[in-house]
Amino acid sequence: MPLALDELPQIFNILAGQMSIIGPRPALWNQDDLVAERDKYGANDVRPGLSGWAQINGRDELEIPAKARLDGEYVFK
């Protein structure tokens, strides 16, 4: 998947050590349901990434519980 122009600032976050290249994508400000679901799997305990396991396995087509479960699988691999 190519890097979108709106993701370019995230490269600076990676260089600053605030993000990883691979990890759960940061949740949006209004995605409290995703944050709560990720808590069940420990996915909020790792540094967010530019791309993650949930993104390559369905991205926005996934329901919140499935996305959070995949993010959790990444944490424990």
PAFI-389445 format. One record per residue: x, y, z of N, C-alpha, C in turn; residue number from 1; residue in one letter. Coordinates in steps of 0.1 Angstrom, whole numbers. Last residue first. Layout:
! residues N
nu: X	nv: Y	nw: Z	cau: X	cav: Y	caw: Z	cu: X	cv: Y	cw: Z	seq: NUM	type: a
...
END
This chain:
! residues 77
nu: 27	nv: -110	nw: 191	cau: 36	cav: -118	caw: 182	cu: 50	cv: -116	cw: 184	seq: 77	type: k
nu: 12	nv: -94	nw: 206	cau: 17	cav: -106	caw: 212	cu: 24	cv: -115	cw: 203	seq: 76	type: f
nu: 5	nv: -73	nw: 189	cau: 12	cav: -70	caw: 202	cu: 18	cv: -82	cw: 207	seq: 75	type: v
nu: -10	nv: -85	nw: 169	cau: 3	cav: -79	caw: 166	cu: 11	cv: -77	cw: 179	seq: 74	type: y
nu: -33	nv: -91	nw: 183	cau: -25	cav: -102	caw: 178	cu: -11	cv: -97	cw: 175	seq: 73	type: e
nu: -44	nv: -65	nw: 186	cau: -39	cav: -72	caw: 198	cu: -30	cv: -84	cw: 194	seq: 72	type: g
nu: -52	nv: -60	nw: 161	cau: -41	cav: -51	caw: 167	cu: -35	cv: -58	cw: 179	seq: 71	type: d
nu: -71	nv: -80	nw: 159	cau: -60	cav: -80	caw: 150	cu: -48	cv: -72	cw: 156	seq: 70	type: l
nu: -90	nv: -69	nw: 177	cau: -84	cav: -82	caw: 179	cu: -71	cv: -84	cw: 171	seq: 69	type: r
nu: -97	nv: -45	nw: 165	cau: -90	cav: -44	caw: 178	cu: -83	cv: -58	cw: 181	seq: 68	type: a
nu: -110	nv: -54	nw: 142	cau: -98	cav: -46	caw: 141	cu: -90	cv: -46	cw: 154	seq: 67	type: k
nu: -131	nv: -68	nw: 154	cau: -122	cav: -75	caw: 146	cu: -109	cv: -67	cw: 145	seq: 66	type: a
nu: -145	nv: -46	nw: 167	cau: -140	cav: -58	caw: 175	cu: -129	cv: -66	cw: 167	seq: 65	type: p
nu: -151	nv: -29	nw: 144	cau: -142	cav: -25	caw: 155	cu: -137	cv: -37	cw: 163	seq: 64	type: i
nu: -149	nv: -46	nw: 112	cau: -157	cav: -41	caw: 123	cu: -147	cv: -38	cw: 135	seq: 63	type: e
nu: -132	nv: -37	nw: 82	cau: -133	cav: -45	caw: 95	cu: -142	cv: -38	cw: 105	seq: 62	type: l
nu: -127	nv: -20	nw: 62	cau: -138	cav: -30	caw: 60	cu: -141	cv: -38	cw: 73	seq: 61	type: e
nu: -105	nv: -5	nw: 68	cau: -118	cav: 1	caw: 72	cu: -130	cv: -9	cw: 69	seq: 60	type: d
nu: -84	nv: -33	nw: 69	cau: -85	cav: -18	caw: 71	cu: -99	cv: -14	cw: 75	seq: 59	type: r
nu: -76	nv: -59	nw: 62	cau: -90	cav: -54	caw: 60	cu: -92	cv: -40	cw: 62	seq: 58	type: g
nu: -50	nv: -65	nw: 69	cau: -60	cav: -76	caw: 69	cu: -74	cv: -71	cw: 68	seq: 57	type: n
nu: -35	nv: -43	nw: 71	cau: -32	cav: -52	caw: 59	cu: -42	cv: -64	cw: 59	seq: 56	type: i
nu: -46	nv: -32	nw: 93	cau: -46	cav: -25	caw: 81	cu: -44	cv: -34	cw: 69	seq: 55	type: q
nu: -40	nv: -49	nw: 114	cau: -54	cav: -48	caw: 110	cu: -55	cv: -41	cw: 97	seq: 54	type: a
nu: -12	nv: -46	nw: 115	cau: -18	cav: -59	caw: 112	cu: -32	cv: -58	cw: 107	seq: 53	type: w
nu: -3	nv: -13	nw: 103	cau: -4	cav: -24	caw: 112	cu: -11	cv: -36	cw: 107	seq: 52	type: g
nu: 15	nv: 17	nw: 98	cau: 7	cav: 6	caw: 92	cu: 7	cv: -6	cw: 102	seq: 51	type: s
nu: 26	nv: 34	nw: 115	cau: 22	cav: 39	caw: 103	cu: 12	cv: 29	cw: 96	seq: 50	type: l
nu: 17	nv: 29	nw: 150	cau: 25	cav: 27	caw: 138	cu: 18	cv: 33	cw: 126	seq: 49	type: g
nu: 21	nv: 35	nw: 186	cau: 13	cav: 34	caw: 173	cu: 22	cv: 34	cw: 161	seq: 48	type: p
nu: 36	nv: 14	nw: 210	cau: 37	cav: 26	caw: 202	cu: 29	cv: 25	cw: 189	seq: 47	type: r
nu: 13	nv: -4	nw: 232	cau: 25	cav: -3	caw: 223	cu: 25	cv: 10	cw: 215	seq: 46	type: v
nu: -10	nv: -5	nw: 245	cau: 2	cav: -4	caw: 253	cu: 15	cv: -4	cw: 245	seq: 45	type: d
nu: -33	nv: -9	nw: 231	cau: -30	cav: 5	caw: 234	cu: -17	cv: 7	cw: 241	seq: 44	type: n
nu: -35	nv: -36	nw: 229	cau: -30	cav: -29	caw: 217	cu: -28	cv: -15	cw: 220	seq: 43	type: a
nu: -46	nv: -53	nw: 248	cau: -33	cav: -47	caw: 251	cu: -27	cv: -39	cw: 239	seq: 42	type: g
nu: -72	nv: -61	nw: 245	cau: -62	cav: -69	caw: 238	cu: -48	cv: -64	cw: 241	seq: 41	type: y
nu: -88	nv: -43	nw: 257	cau: -90	cav: -57	caw: 260	cu: -79	cv: -66	cw: 255	seq: 40	type: k
nu: -81	nv: -19	nw: 244	cau: -77	cav: -21	caw: 258	cu: -78	cv: -36	cw: 262	seq: 39	type: d
nu: -95	nv: -20	nw: 220	cau: -81	cav: -23	caw: 220	cu: -75	cv: -26	cw: 234	seq: 38	type: r
nu: -120	nv: -11	nw: 230	cau: -119	cav: -25	caw: 225	cu: -104	cv: -29	cw: 224	seq: 37	type: e
nu: -114	nv: 16	nw: 235	cau: -119	cav: 7	caw: 246	cu: -117	cv: -8	cw: 242	seq: 36	type: a
nu: -107	nv: 25	nw: 210	cau: -97	cav: 25	caw: 221	cu: -101	cv: 16	cw: 232	seq: 35	type: v
nu: -131	nv: 21	nw: 196	cau: -119	cav: 14	caw: 192	cu: -109	cv: 13	cw: 203	seq: 34	type: l
nu: -147	nv: 39	nw: 211	cau: -151	cav: 25	caw: 210	cu: -139	cv: 17	cw: 206	seq: 33	type: d
nu: -135	nv: 64	nw: 205	cau: -135	cav: 59	caw: 219	cu: -138	cv: 44	cw: 219	seq: 32	type: d
nu: -128	nv: 80	nw: 182	cau: -129	cav: 65	caw: 182	cu: -128	cv: 59	cw: 196	seq: 31	type: q
nu: -123	nv: 107	nw: 179	cau: -137	cav: 103	caw: 182	cu: -139	cv: 87	cw: 182	seq: 30	type: n
nu: -97	nv: 109	nw: 172	cau: -101	cav: 115	caw: 185	cu: -115	cv: 111	cw: 189	seq: 29	type: w
nu: -85	nv: 77	nw: 159	cau: -90	cav: 91	caw: 158	cu: -95	cv: 96	cw: 171	seq: 28	type: l
nu: -57	nv: 58	nw: 169	cau: -72	cav: 60	caw: 168	cu: -75	cv: 74	cw: 166	seq: 27	type: a
nu: -29	nv: 48	nw: 149	cau: -35	cav: 57	caw: 160	cu: -50	cv: 58	cw: 158	seq: 26	type: p
nu: -25	nv: 14	nw: 141	cau: -27	cav: 27	caw: 137	cu: -33	cv: 36	cw: 148	seq: 25	type: r
nu: -2	nv: -7	nw: 157	cau: -16	cav: -4	caw: 155	cu: -17	cv: 11	cw: 151	seq: 24	type: p
nu: 28	nv: -10	nw: 137	cau: 21	cav: -10	caw: 150	cu: 6	cv: -6	cw: 147	seq: 23	type: g
nu: 57	nv: 0	nw: 120	cau: 47	cav: -11	caw: 122	cu: 41	cv: -10	cw: 136	seq: 22	type: i
nu: 71	nv: 23	nw: 126	cau: 67	cav: 20	caw: 112	cu: 56	cv: 10	cw: 112	seq: 21	type: i
nu: 60	nv: 41	nw: 154	cau: 68	cav: 31	caw: 148	cu: 63	cv: 30	cw: 133	seq: 20	type: s
nu: 62	nv: 74	nw: 170	cau: 55	cav: 63	caw: 163	cu: 65	cv: 53	cw: 158	seq: 19	type: m
nu: 80	nv: 90	nw: 182	cau: 67	cav: 90	caw: 188	cu: 58	cv: 79	cw: 181	seq: 18	type: q
nu: 106	nv: 94	nw: 172	cau: 104	cav: 84	caw: 181	cu: 90	cv: 83	cw: 188	seq: 17	type: g
nu: 110	nv: 112	nw: 152	cau: 110	cav: 117	caw: 165	cu: 109	cv: 107	cw: 176	seq: 16	type: a
nu: 105	nv: 95	nw: 130	cau: 119	cav: 100	caw: 132	cu: 120	cv: 106	cw: 146	seq: 15	type: l
nu: 77	nv: 93	nw: 133	cau: 86	cav: 81	caw: 134	cu: 100	cv: 85	cw: 137	seq: 14	type: i
nu: 69	nv: 120	nw: 129	cau: 66	cav: 113	caw: 142	cu: 75	cv: 101	cw: 144	seq: 13	type: n
nu: 77	nv: 122	nw: 102	cau: 84	cav: 130	caw: 112	cu: 81	cv: 124	cw: 126	seq: 12	type: f
nu: 58	nv: 105	nw: 91	cau: 72	cav: 101	caw: 90	cu: 80	cv: 109	cw: 100	seq: 11	type: i
nu: 34	nv: 118	nw: 95	cau: 37	cav: 107	caw: 104	cu: 52	cv: 102	cw: 103	seq: 10	type: q
nu: 33	nv: 136	nw: 74	cau: 37	cav: 141	caw: 87	cu: 40	cv: 130	cw: 97	seq: 9	type: p
nu: 23	nv: 118	nw: 53	cau: 37	cav: 123	caw: 53	cu: 41	cv: 128	cw: 67	seq: 8	type: l
nu: -3	nv: 112	nw: 51	cau: 4	cav: 104	caw: 61	cu: 19	cv: 109	cw: 62	seq: 7	type: e
nu: -13	nv: 126	nw: 30	cau: -17	cav: 131	caw: 44	cu: -10	cv: 123	cw: 55	seq: 6	type: d
nu: -3	nv: 112	nw: 8	cau: 2	cav: 125	caw: 11	cu: -1	cv: 129	cw: 26	seq: 5	type: l
nu: 1	nv: 77	nw: 15	cau: -7	cav: 88	caw: 11	cu: -1	cv: 101	cw: 16	seq: 4	type: a
nu: 22	nv: 52	nw: 4	cau: 21	cav: 62	caw: 14	cu: 12	cv: 73	cw: 8	seq: 3	type: l
nu: 7	nv: 21	nw: -10	cau: 16	cav: 33	caw: -10	cu: 12	cv: 43	cw: 1	seq: 2	type: p
nu: 8	nv: -12	nw: 0	cau: 0	cav: 0	caw: 0	cu: 9	cv: 12	cw: 0	seq: 1	type: m
END
